[in-house]
């Protein structure tokens, strides 16, 4: 039987489970479907950590500390920062009709 002293628990971090671009895309799309902006921005921080903040800082032109602050749970990144992070990840933001039938009549 396992005792409490034998059991070790570490803090769960989504960044530990993001292994490739497909994971990133699935994670972001799933959160977009939920519609929770705060969780989406926090997830962008998870993704950035999985990629490596130093690498993203170099590719975005934003300091490493600036990225950590902007992408923290309490951060409030500008659209420019979000766009730069997506570009550094090899992703882009697009707009598609939520309801193609309504888009045709507009």
PDB file as gemmi writes it, atoms N, CA and C in Angstrom:
CRYST1    1.000    1.000    1.000  90.00  90.00  90.00 P 1                      
ATOM      1  N   UNK A   1       0.840  -1.180   0.000  1.00  0.00           N  
ATOM      2  CA  UNK A   1       0.000   0.000   0.000  1.00  0.00           C  
ATOM      3  C   UNK A   1       0.890   1.250   0.000  1.00  0.00           C  
ATOM      4  N   UNK A   2       0.488   2.267  -0.709  1.00  0.00           N  
ATOM      5  CA  UNK A   2       1.262   3.506  -0.809  1.00  0.00           C  
ATOM      6  C   UNK A   2       0.865   4.434   0.337  1.00  0.00           C  
ATOM      7  N   UNK A   3       1.855   4.928   1.037  1.00  0.00           N  
ATOM      8  CA  UNK A   3       1.581   5.886   2.106  1.00  0.00           C  
ATOM      9  C   UNK A   3       1.705   7.299   1.555  1.00  0.00           C  
ATOM     10  N   UNK A   4       1.222   8.268   2.310  1.00  0.00           N  
ATOM     11  CA  UNK A   4       1.299   9.664   1.888  1.00  0.00           C  
ATOM     12  C   UNK A   4       2.741  10.117   1.718  1.00  0.00           C  
ATOM     13  N   UNK A   5       3.639   9.577   2.488  1.00  0.00           N  
ATOM     14  CA  UNK A   5       5.046   9.966   2.365  1.00  0.00           C  
ATOM     15  C   UNK A   5       5.678   9.405   1.097  1.00  0.00           C  
ATOM     16  N   UNK A   6       5.121   8.345   0.541  1.00  0.00           N  
ATOM     17  CA  UNK A   6       5.630   7.765  -0.702  1.00  0.00           C  
ATOM     18  C   UNK A   6       5.088   8.477  -1.940  1.00  0.00           C  
ATOM     19  N   UNK A   7       3.998   9.181  -1.777  1.00  0.00           N  
ATOM     20  CA  UNK A   7       3.328   9.833  -2.897  1.00  0.00           C  
ATOM     21  C   UNK A   7       3.895  11.223  -3.112  1.00  0.00           C  
ATOM     22  N   UNK A   8       4.348  11.486  -4.312  1.00  0.00           N  
ATOM     23  CA  UNK A   8       4.874  12.805  -4.652  1.00  0.00           C  
ATOM     24  C   UNK A   8       4.034  13.382  -5.780  1.00  0.00           C  
ATOM     25  N   UNK A   9       3.603  14.592  -5.598  1.00  0.00           N  
ATOM     26  CA  UNK A   9       2.760  15.264  -6.577  1.00  0.00           C  
ATOM     27  C   UNK A   9       3.457  16.544  -7.011  1.00  0.00           C  
ATOM     28  N   UNK A  10       3.519  16.757  -8.292  1.00  0.00           N  
ATOM     29  CA  UNK A  10       4.095  18.000  -8.790  1.00  0.00           C  
ATOM     30  C   UNK A  10       2.993  18.851  -9.394  1.00  0.00           C  
ATOM     31  N   UNK A  11       3.271  20.134  -9.518  1.00  0.00           N  
ATOM     32  CA  UNK A  11       2.294  21.053 -10.074  1.00  0.00           C  
ATOM     33  C   UNK A  11       2.077  20.727 -11.551  1.00  0.00           C  
ATOM     34  N   UNK A  12       0.821  20.681 -11.971  1.00  0.00           N  
ATOM     35  CA  UNK A  12       0.482  20.384 -13.358  1.00  0.00           C  
ATOM     36  C   UNK A  12       0.703  21.634 -14.199  1.00  0.00           C  
ATOM     37  N   UNK A  13       1.313  21.460 -15.353  1.00  0.00           N  
ATOM     38  CA  UNK A  13       1.569  22.579 -16.262  1.00  0.00           C  
ATOM     39  C   UNK A  13       1.280  22.111 -17.685  1.00  0.00           C  
ATOM     40  N   UNK A  14       0.371  22.799 -18.339  1.00  0.00           N  
ATOM     41  CA  UNK A  14      -0.002  22.421 -19.711  1.00  0.00           C  
ATOM     42  C   UNK A  14       1.195  22.437 -20.647  1.00  0.00           C  
ATOM     43  N   UNK A  15       2.159  23.324 -20.390  1.00  0.00           N  
ATOM     44  CA  UNK A  15       3.337  23.421 -21.259  1.00  0.00           C  
ATOM     45  C   UNK A  15       4.085  22.098 -21.348  1.00  0.00           C  
ATOM     46  N   UNK A  16       3.985  21.272 -20.313  1.00  0.00           N  
ATOM     47  CA  UNK A  16       4.674  19.980 -20.307  1.00  0.00           C  
ATOM     48  C   UNK A  16       4.053  18.981 -21.286  1.00  0.00           C  
ATOM     49  N   UNK A  17       2.851  19.273 -21.772  1.00  0.00           N  
ATOM     50  CA  UNK A  17       2.133  18.328 -22.630  1.00  0.00           C  
ATOM     51  C   UNK A  17       1.964  18.836 -24.061  1.00  0.00           C  
ATOM     52  N   UNK A  18       2.571  19.960 -24.378  1.00  0.00           N  
ATOM     53  CA  UNK A  18       2.503  20.514 -25.727  1.00  0.00           C  
ATOM     54  C   UNK A  18       3.786  20.112 -26.431  1.00  0.00           C  
ATOM     55  N   UNK A  19       3.661  19.194 -27.383  1.00  0.00           N  
ATOM     56  CA  UNK A  19       4.837  18.613 -28.011  1.00  0.00           C  
ATOM     57  C   UNK A  19       5.082  19.047 -29.449  1.00  0.00           C  
ATOM     58  N   UNK A  20       4.035  19.494 -30.133  1.00  0.00           N  
ATOM     59  CA  UNK A  20       4.213  19.865 -31.529  1.00  0.00           C  
ATOM     60  C   UNK A  20       3.138  20.851 -31.957  1.00  0.00           C  
ATOM     61  N   UNK A  21       3.207  21.287 -33.203  1.00  0.00           N  
ATOM     62  CA  UNK A  21       2.270  22.295 -33.711  1.00  0.00           C  
ATOM     63  C   UNK A  21       0.823  21.801 -33.683  1.00  0.00           C  
ATOM     64  N   UNK A  22       0.605  20.510 -33.902  1.00  0.00           N  
ATOM     65  CA  UNK A  22      -0.758  19.966 -33.835  1.00  0.00           C  
ATOM     66  C   UNK A  22      -1.340  20.127 -32.434  1.00  0.00           C  
ATOM     67  N   UNK A  23      -0.522  19.914 -31.410  1.00  0.00           N  
ATOM     68  CA  UNK A  23      -0.965  20.117 -30.028  1.00  0.00           C  
ATOM     69  C   UNK A  23      -1.355  21.577 -29.798  1.00  0.00           C  
ATOM     70  N   UNK A  24      -0.525  22.482 -30.306  1.00  0.00           N  
ATOM     71  CA  UNK A  24      -0.782  23.910 -30.153  1.00  0.00           C  
ATOM     72  C   UNK A  24      -2.106  24.279 -30.817  1.00  0.00           C  
ATOM     73  N   UNK A  25      -2.284  23.845 -32.045  1.00  0.00           N  
ATOM     74  CA  UNK A  25      -3.498  24.178 -32.795  1.00  0.00           C  
ATOM     75  C   UNK A  25      -4.730  23.605 -32.114  1.00  0.00           C  
ATOM     76  N   UNK A  26      -4.666  22.348 -31.675  1.00  0.00           N  
ATOM     77  CA  UNK A  26      -5.803  21.740 -30.989  1.00  0.00           C  
ATOM     78  C   UNK A  26      -6.130  22.453 -29.691  1.00  0.00           C  
ATOM     79  N   UNK A  27      -5.106  22.816 -28.937  1.00  0.00           N  
ATOM     80  CA  UNK A  27      -5.282  23.515 -27.661  1.00  0.00           C  
ATOM     81  C   UNK A  27      -5.957  24.865 -27.890  1.00  0.00           C  
ATOM     82  N   UNK A  28      -5.434  25.641 -28.837  1.00  0.00           N  
ATOM     83  CA  UNK A  28      -6.003  26.968 -29.101  1.00  0.00           C  
ATOM     84  C   UNK A  28      -7.418  26.858 -29.647  1.00  0.00           C  
ATOM     85  N   UNK A  29      -7.654  25.980 -30.611  1.00  0.00           N  
ATOM     86  CA  UNK A  29      -8.994  25.851 -31.180  1.00  0.00           C  
ATOM     87  C   UNK A  29     -10.010  25.393 -30.145  1.00  0.00           C  
ATOM     88  N   UNK A  30      -9.605  24.475 -29.273  1.00  0.00           N  
ATOM     89  CA  UNK A  30     -10.510  24.036 -28.211  1.00  0.00           C  
ATOM     90  C   UNK A  30     -10.894  25.179 -27.290  1.00  0.00           C  
ATOM     91  N   UNK A  31      -9.928  26.014 -26.955  1.00  0.00           N  
ATOM     92  CA  UNK A  31     -10.214  27.149 -26.078  1.00  0.00           C  
ATOM     93  C   UNK A  31     -11.028  28.225 -26.787  1.00  0.00           C  
ATOM     94  N   UNK A  32     -10.783  28.423 -28.073  1.00  0.00           N  
ATOM     95  CA  UNK A  32     -11.590  29.385 -28.828  1.00  0.00           C  
ATOM     96  C   UNK A  32     -13.053  28.964 -28.853  1.00  0.00           C  
ATOM     97  N   UNK A  33     -13.296  27.676 -28.971  1.00  0.00           N  
ATOM     98  CA  UNK A  33     -14.666  27.169 -28.962  1.00  0.00           C  
ATOM     99  C   UNK A  33     -15.348  27.428 -27.620  1.00  0.00           C  
ATOM    100  N   UNK A  34     -14.579  27.393 -26.534  1.00  0.00           N  
ATOM    101  CA  UNK A  34     -15.139  27.653 -25.208  1.00  0.00           C  
ATOM    102  C   UNK A  34     -15.482  29.124 -25.024  1.00  0.00           C  
ATOM    103  N   UNK A  35     -14.750  30.007 -25.700  1.00  0.00           N  
ATOM    104  CA  UNK A  35     -15.055  31.430 -25.643  1.00  0.00           C  
ATOM    105  C   UNK A  35     -14.581  32.161 -24.398  1.00  0.00           C  
ATOM    106  N   UNK A  36     -13.666  31.598 -23.642  1.00  0.00           N  
ATOM    107  CA  UNK A  36     -13.156  32.248 -22.437  1.00  0.00           C  
ATOM    108  C   UNK A  36     -11.836  32.933 -22.767  1.00  0.00           C  
ATOM    109  N   UNK A  37     -11.877  34.253 -22.947  1.00  0.00           N  
ATOM    110  CA  UNK A  37     -10.693  35.011 -23.369  1.00  0.00           C  
ATOM    111  C   UNK A  37      -9.547  34.892 -22.374  1.00  0.00           C  
ATOM    112  N   UNK A  38      -9.842  34.934 -21.081  1.00  0.00           N  
ATOM    113  CA  UNK A  38      -8.792  34.858 -20.068  1.00  0.00           C  
ATOM    114  C   UNK A  38      -8.041  33.531 -20.147  1.00  0.00           C  
ATOM    115  N   UNK A  39      -8.782  32.452 -20.315  1.00  0.00           N  
ATOM    116  CA  UNK A  39      -8.150  31.133 -20.404  1.00  0.00           C  
ATOM    117  C   UNK A  39      -7.330  31.033 -21.683  1.00  0.00           C  
ATOM    118  N   UNK A  40      -7.824  31.618 -22.763  1.00  0.00           N  
ATOM    119  CA  UNK A  40      -7.095  31.596 -24.020  1.00  0.00           C  
ATOM    120  C   UNK A  40      -5.750  32.309 -23.880  1.00  0.00           C  
ATOM    121  N   UNK A  41      -5.736  33.472 -23.249  1.00  0.00           N  
ATOM    122  CA  UNK A  41      -4.484  34.205 -23.089  1.00  0.00           C  
ATOM    123  C   UNK A  41      -3.538  33.475 -22.153  1.00  0.00           C  
ATOM    124  N   UNK A  42      -4.063  32.835 -21.128  1.00  0.00           N  
ATOM    125  CA  UNK A  42      -3.227  32.025 -20.239  1.00  0.00           C  
ATOM    126  C   UNK A  42      -2.633  30.844 -21.012  1.00  0.00           C  
ATOM    127  N   UNK A  43      -3.426  30.259 -21.891  1.00  0.00           N  
ATOM    128  CA  UNK A  43      -2.947  29.145 -22.714  1.00  0.00           C  
ATOM    129  C   UNK A  43      -1.826  29.595 -23.642  1.00  0.00           C  
ATOM    130  N   UNK A  44      -1.918  30.817 -24.137  1.00  0.00           N  
ATOM    131  CA  UNK A  44      -0.853  31.332 -24.988  1.00  0.00           C  
ATOM    132  C   UNK A  44       0.457  31.388 -24.201  1.00  0.00           C  
ATOM    133  N   UNK A  45       0.373  31.694 -22.921  1.00  0.00           N  
ATOM    134  CA  UNK A  45       1.552  31.648 -22.057  1.00  0.00           C  
ATOM    135  C   UNK A  45       2.086  30.235 -21.914  1.00  0.00           C  
ATOM    136  N   UNK A  46       1.178  29.262 -21.759  1.00  0.00           N  
ATOM    137  CA  UNK A  46       1.596  27.848 -21.681  1.00  0.00           C  
ATOM    138  C   UNK A  46       2.333  27.447 -22.953  1.00  0.00           C  
ATOM    139  N   UNK A  47       1.773  27.842 -24.079  1.00  0.00           N  
ATOM    140  CA  UNK A  47       2.357  27.493 -25.376  1.00  0.00           C  
ATOM    141  C   UNK A  47       3.726  28.159 -25.528  1.00  0.00           C  
ATOM    142  N   UNK A  48       3.818  29.409 -25.124  1.00  0.00           N  
ATOM    143  CA  UNK A  48       5.090  30.126 -25.217  1.00  0.00           C  
ATOM    144  C   UNK A  48       6.152  29.452 -24.356  1.00  0.00           C  
ATOM    145  N   UNK A  49       5.780  29.022 -23.148  1.00  0.00           N  
ATOM    146  CA  UNK A  49       6.742  28.329 -22.282  1.00  0.00           C  
ATOM    147  C   UNK A  49       7.163  26.991 -22.889  1.00  0.00           C  
ATOM    148  N   UNK A  50       6.236  26.304 -23.528  1.00  0.00           N  
ATOM    149  CA  UNK A  50       6.585  25.020 -24.143  1.00  0.00           C  
ATOM    150  C   UNK A  50       7.551  25.211 -25.301  1.00  0.00           C  
ATOM    151  N   UNK A  51       7.440  26.337 -25.966  1.00  0.00           N  
ATOM    152  CA  UNK A  51       8.306  26.649 -27.112  1.00  0.00           C  
ATOM    153  C   UNK A  51       9.663  27.174 -26.641  1.00  0.00           C  
ATOM    154  N   UNK A  52       9.645  27.874 -25.521  1.00  0.00           N  
ATOM    155  CA  UNK A  52      10.864  28.479 -24.982  1.00  0.00           C  
ATOM    156  C   UNK A  52      10.779  29.994 -25.059  1.00  0.00           C  
ATOM    157  N   UNK A  53      10.696  30.637 -23.894  1.00  0.00           N  
ATOM    158  CA  UNK A  53      10.538  32.092 -23.863  1.00  0.00           C  
ATOM    159  C   UNK A  53      11.732  32.820 -24.481  1.00  0.00           C  
ATOM    160  N   UNK A  54      12.928  32.313 -24.268  1.00  0.00           N  
ATOM    161  CA  UNK A  54      14.108  32.983 -24.826  1.00  0.00           C  
ATOM    162  C   UNK A  54      14.041  32.980 -26.346  1.00  0.00           C  
ATOM    163  N   UNK A  55      13.679  31.846 -26.915  1.00  0.00           N  
ATOM    164  CA  UNK A  55      13.551  31.731 -28.375  1.00  0.00           C  
ATOM    165  C   UNK A  55      12.463  32.670 -28.887  1.00  0.00           C  
ATOM    166  N   UNK A  56      11.304  32.697 -28.214  1.00  0.00           N  
ATOM    167  CA  UNK A  56      10.212  33.568 -28.652  1.00  0.00           C  
ATOM    168  C   UNK A  56      10.579  35.032 -28.491  1.00  0.00           C  
ATOM    169  N   UNK A  57      11.302  35.365 -27.433  1.00  0.00           N  
ATOM    170  CA  UNK A  57      11.730  36.750 -27.232  1.00  0.00           C  
ATOM    171  C   UNK A  57      12.592  37.194 -28.409  1.00  0.00           C  
ATOM    172  N   UNK A  58      13.497  36.354 -28.803  1.00  0.00           N  
ATOM    173  CA  UNK A  58      14.384  36.663 -29.930  1.00  0.00           C  
ATOM    174  C   UNK A  58      13.568  36.833 -31.218  1.00  0.00           C  
ATOM    175  N   UNK A  59      12.605  35.945 -31.444  1.00  0.00           N  
ATOM    176  CA  UNK A  59      11.837  35.960 -32.690  1.00  0.00           C  
ATOM    177  C   UNK A  59      10.783  37.067 -32.737  1.00  0.00           C  
ATOM    178  N   UNK A  60      10.281  37.491 -31.567  1.00  0.00           N  
ATOM    179  CA  UNK A  60       9.243  38.523 -31.538  1.00  0.00           C  
ATOM    180  C   UNK A  60       9.808  39.919 -31.367  1.00  0.00           C  
ATOM    181  N   UNK A  61      11.054  40.008 -30.855  1.00  0.00           N  
ATOM    182  CA  UNK A  61      11.618  41.318 -30.555  1.00  0.00           C  
ATOM    183  C   UNK A  61      11.091  41.888 -29.242  1.00  0.00           C  
ATOM    184  N   UNK A  62      10.454  41.061 -28.453  1.00  0.00           N  
ATOM    185  CA  UNK A  62       9.939  41.454 -27.137  1.00  0.00           C  
ATOM    186  C   UNK A  62      10.857  40.820 -26.101  1.00  0.00           C  
ATOM    187  N   UNK A  63      11.179  41.561 -25.048  1.00  0.00           N  
ATOM    188  CA  UNK A  63      12.067  40.987 -24.042  1.00  0.00           C  
ATOM    189  C   UNK A  63      11.432  39.762 -23.402  1.00  0.00           C  
ATOM    190  N   UNK A  64      12.282  38.897 -22.904  1.00  0.00           N  
ATOM    191  CA  UNK A  64      11.811  37.682 -22.230  1.00  0.00           C  
ATOM    192  C   UNK A  64      10.918  38.050 -21.045  1.00  0.00           C  
ATOM    193  N   UNK A  65      11.359  39.025 -20.237  1.00  0.00           N  
ATOM    194  CA  UNK A  65      10.547  39.470 -19.095  1.00  0.00           C  
ATOM    195  C   UNK A  65       9.219  40.060 -19.563  1.00  0.00           C  
ATOM    196  N   UNK A  66       9.273  40.810 -20.670  1.00  0.00           N  
ATOM    197  CA  UNK A  66       8.047  41.385 -21.216  1.00  0.00           C  
ATOM    198  C   UNK A  66       7.056  40.317 -21.645  1.00  0.00           C  
ATOM    199  N   UNK A  67       7.564  39.241 -22.252  1.00  0.00           N  
ATOM    200  CA  UNK A  67       6.691  38.133 -22.638  1.00  0.00           C  
ATOM    201  C   UNK A  67       6.085  37.457 -21.410  1.00  0.00           C  
ATOM    202  N   UNK A  68       6.925  37.197 -20.407  1.00  0.00           N  
ATOM    203  CA  UNK A  68       6.400  36.572 -19.185  1.00  0.00           C  
ATOM    204  C   UNK A  68       5.289  37.417 -18.575  1.00  0.00           C  
ATOM    205  N   UNK A  69       5.498  38.725 -18.502  1.00  0.00           N  
ATOM    206  CA  UNK A  69       4.481  39.612 -17.915  1.00  0.00           C  
ATOM    207  C   UNK A  69       3.213  39.642 -18.762  1.00  0.00           C  
ATOM    208  N   UNK A  70       3.375  39.795 -20.073  1.00  0.00           N  
ATOM    209  CA  UNK A  70       2.218  39.901 -20.965  1.00  0.00           C  
ATOM    210  C   UNK A  70       1.406  38.611 -21.005  1.00  0.00           C  
ATOM    211  N   UNK A  71       2.091  37.462 -20.915  1.00  0.00           N  
ATOM    212  CA  UNK A  71       1.409  36.183 -21.074  1.00  0.00           C  
ATOM    213  C   UNK A  71       1.113  35.495 -19.740  1.00  0.00           C  
ATOM    214  N   UNK A  72       1.321  36.201 -18.643  1.00  0.00           N  
ATOM    215  CA  UNK A  72       0.972  35.660 -17.327  1.00  0.00           C  
ATOM    216  C   UNK A  72      -0.545  35.662 -17.175  1.00  0.00           C  
ATOM    217  N   UNK A  73      -1.039  34.902 -16.205  1.00  0.00           N  
ATOM    218  CA  UNK A  73      -2.489  34.841 -15.968  1.00  0.00           C  
ATOM    219  C   UNK A  73      -3.056  36.235 -15.708  1.00  0.00           C  
ATOM    220  N   UNK A  74      -2.279  37.105 -15.089  1.00  0.00           N  
ATOM    221  CA  UNK A  74      -2.750  38.459 -14.803  1.00  0.00           C  
ATOM    222  C   UNK A  74      -2.348  39.457 -15.889  1.00  0.00           C  
ATOM    223  N   UNK A  75      -1.699  38.978 -16.941  1.00  0.00           N  
ATOM    224  CA  UNK A  75      -1.231  39.857 -18.010  1.00  0.00           C  
ATOM    225  C   UNK A  75      -2.368  40.337 -18.893  1.00  0.00           C  
ATOM    226  N   UNK A  76      -2.069  41.348 -19.662  1.00  0.00           N  
ATOM    227  CA  UNK A  76      -3.048  41.898 -20.596  1.00  0.00           C  
ATOM    228  C   UNK A  76      -2.305  42.268 -21.877  1.00  0.00           C  
ATOM    229  N   UNK A  77      -1.929  41.243 -22.683  1.00  0.00           N  
ATOM    230  CA  UNK A  77      -1.101  41.528 -23.856  1.00  0.00           C  
ATOM    231  C   UNK A  77      -1.850  42.333 -24.904  1.00  0.00           C  
ATOM    232  N   UNK A  78      -1.110  43.171 -25.602  1.00  0.00           N  
ATOM    233  CA  UNK A  78      -1.704  43.919 -26.703  1.00  0.00           C  
ATOM    234  C   UNK A  78      -1.936  42.966 -27.875  1.00  0.00           C  
ATOM    235  N   UNK A  79      -2.751  43.408 -28.805  1.00  0.00           N  
ATOM    236  CA  UNK A  79      -2.975  42.618 -30.005  1.00  0.00           C  
ATOM    237  C   UNK A  79      -1.655  42.402 -30.737  1.00  0.00           C  
ATOM    238  N   UNK A  80      -0.823  43.426 -30.748  1.00  0.00           N  
ATOM    239  CA  UNK A  80       0.473  43.333 -31.413  1.00  0.00           C  
ATOM    240  C   UNK A  80       1.317  42.217 -30.808  1.00  0.00           C  
ATOM    241  N   UNK A  81       1.319  42.115 -29.489  1.00  0.00           N  
ATOM    242  CA  UNK A  81       2.081  41.056 -28.818  1.00  0.00           C  
ATOM    243  C   UNK A  81       1.530  39.690 -29.188  1.00  0.00           C  
ATOM    244  N   UNK A  82       0.222  39.541 -29.143  1.00  0.00           N  
ATOM    245  CA  UNK A  82      -0.409  38.261 -29.493  1.00  0.00           C  
ATOM    246  C   UNK A  82      -0.077  37.884 -30.928  1.00  0.00           C  
ATOM    247  N   UNK A  83      -0.177  38.843 -31.834  1.00  0.00           N  
ATOM    248  CA  UNK A  83       0.121  38.589 -33.246  1.00  0.00           C  
ATOM    249  C   UNK A  83       1.569  38.168 -33.431  1.00  0.00           C  
ATOM    250  N   UNK A  84       2.494  38.844 -32.746  1.00  0.00           N  
ATOM    251  CA  UNK A  84       3.916  38.495 -32.847  1.00  0.00           C  
ATOM    252  C   UNK A  84       4.188  37.101 -32.304  1.00  0.00           C  
ATOM    253  N   UNK A  85       3.541  36.739 -31.213  1.00  0.00           N  
ATOM    254  CA  UNK A  85       3.738  35.402 -30.640  1.00  0.00           C  
ATOM    255  C   UNK A  85       3.198  34.346 -31.599  1.00  0.00           C  
ATOM    256  N   UNK A  86       2.019  34.579 -32.145  1.00  0.00           N  
ATOM    257  CA  UNK A  86       1.469  33.621 -33.111  1.00  0.00           C  
ATOM    258  C   UNK A  86       2.410  33.476 -34.307  1.00  0.00           C  
ATOM    259  N   UNK A  87       2.921  34.588 -34.821  1.00  0.00           N  
ATOM    260  CA  UNK A  87       3.831  34.531 -35.970  1.00  0.00           C  
ATOM    261  C   UNK A  87       5.099  33.758 -35.618  1.00  0.00           C  
ATOM    262  N   UNK A  88       5.640  33.983 -34.422  1.00  0.00           N  
ATOM    263  CA  UNK A  88       6.846  33.274 -34.002  1.00  0.00           C  
ATOM    264  C   UNK A  88       6.593  31.780 -33.853  1.00  0.00           C  
ATOM    265  N   UNK A  89       5.352  31.418 -33.555  1.00  0.00           N  
ATOM    266  CA  UNK A  89       4.975  30.009 -33.436  1.00  0.00           C  
ATOM    267  C   UNK A  89       4.667  29.384 -34.800  1.00  0.00           C  
ATOM    268  N   UNK A  90       4.712  30.204 -35.844  1.00  0.00           N  
ATOM    269  CA  UNK A  90       4.408  29.707 -37.181  1.00  0.00           C  
ATOM    270  C   UNK A  90       2.916  29.585 -37.422  1.00  0.00           C  
ATOM    271  N   UNK A  91       2.147  30.392 -36.711  1.00  0.00           N  
ATOM    272  CA  UNK A  91       0.687  30.364 -36.825  1.00  0.00           C  
ATOM    273  C   UNK A  91       0.187  31.743 -37.224  1.00  0.00           C  
ATOM    274  N   UNK A  92      -1.024  31.800 -37.725  1.00  0.00           N  
ATOM    275  CA  UNK A  92      -1.634  33.083 -38.046  1.00  0.00           C  
ATOM    276  C   UNK A  92      -3.075  33.094 -37.590  1.00  0.00           C  
ATOM    277  N   UNK A  93      -3.563  34.284 -37.333  1.00  0.00           N  
ATOM    278  CA  UNK A  93      -4.962  34.455 -36.949  1.00  0.00           C  
ATOM    279  C   UNK A  93      -5.766  34.718 -38.215  1.00  0.00           C  
ATOM    280  N   UNK A  94      -6.942  34.126 -38.297  1.00  0.00           N  
ATOM    281  CA  UNK A  94      -7.817  34.317 -39.457  1.00  0.00           C  
ATOM    282  C   UNK A  94      -9.244  34.524 -38.981  1.00  0.00           C  
ATOM    283  N   UNK A  95     -10.019  35.151 -39.814  1.00  0.00           N  
ATOM    284  CA  UNK A  95     -11.436  35.335 -39.540  1.00  0.00           C  
ATOM    285  C   UNK A  95     -12.204  34.473 -40.532  1.00  0.00           C  
ATOM    286  N   UNK A  96     -13.115  33.675 -40.011  1.00  0.00           N  
ATOM    287  CA  UNK A  96     -13.979  32.851 -40.846  1.00  0.00           C  
ATOM    288  C   UNK A  96     -15.411  33.067 -40.390  1.00  0.00           C  
ATOM    289  N   UNK A  97     -16.371  32.903 -41.269  1.00  0.00           N  
ATOM    290  CA  UNK A  97     -17.757  33.101 -40.856  1.00  0.00           C  
ATOM    291  C   UNK A  97     -18.176  32.064 -39.818  1.00  0.00           C  
ATOM    292  N   UNK A  98     -18.820  32.536 -38.772  1.00  0.00           N  
ATOM    293  CA  UNK A  98     -19.336  31.641 -37.742  1.00  0.00           C  
ATOM    294  C   UNK A  98     -20.491  30.820 -38.310  1.00  0.00           C  
ATOM    295  N   UNK A  99     -21.278  31.458 -39.163  1.00  0.00           N  
ATOM    296  CA  UNK A  99     -22.406  30.808 -39.820  1.00  0.00           C  
ATOM    297  C   UNK A  99     -22.315  31.135 -41.304  1.00  0.00           C  
ATOM    298  N   UNK A 100     -21.808  30.193 -42.111  1.00  0.00           N  
ATOM    299  CA  UNK A 100     -21.633  30.482 -43.539  1.00  0.00           C  
ATOM    300  C   UNK A 100     -22.916  30.967 -44.233  1.00  0.00           C  
ATOM    301  N   UNK A 101     -24.083  30.495 -43.805  1.00  0.00           N  
ATOM    302  CA  UNK A 101     -25.336  30.931 -44.424  1.00  0.00           C  
ATOM    303  C   UNK A 101     -25.552  32.418 -44.196  1.00  0.00           C  
ATOM    304  N   UNK A 102     -25.256  32.909 -43.006  1.00  0.00           N  
ATOM    305  CA  UNK A 102     -25.418  34.332 -42.717  1.00  0.00           C  
ATOM    306  C   UNK A 102     -24.383  35.150 -43.472  1.00  0.00           C  
ATOM    307  N   UNK A 103     -23.185  34.617 -43.635  1.00  0.00           N  
ATOM    308  CA  UNK A 103     -22.123  35.342 -44.339  1.00  0.00           C  
ATOM    309  C   UNK A 103     -22.494  35.544 -45.808  1.00  0.00           C  
ATOM    310  N   UNK A 104     -23.215  34.586 -46.405  1.00  0.00           N  
ATOM    311  CA  UNK A 104     -23.613  34.691 -47.801  1.00  0.00           C  
ATOM    312  C   UNK A 104     -24.643  35.803 -48.014  1.00  0.00           C  
ATOM    313  N   UNK A 105     -25.488  36.043 -47.006  1.00  0.00           N  
ATOM    314  CA  UNK A 105     -26.543  37.027 -47.164  1.00  0.00           C  
ATOM    315  C   UNK A 105     -26.083  38.446 -46.831  1.00  0.00           C  
ATOM    316  N   UNK A 106     -24.903  38.589 -46.285  1.00  0.00           N  
ATOM    317  CA  UNK A 106     -24.420  39.923 -45.873  1.00  0.00           C  
ATOM    318  C   UNK A 106     -23.962  40.757 -47.037  1.00  0.00           C  
TER     319      UNK A 106                                                      
END                                                                             
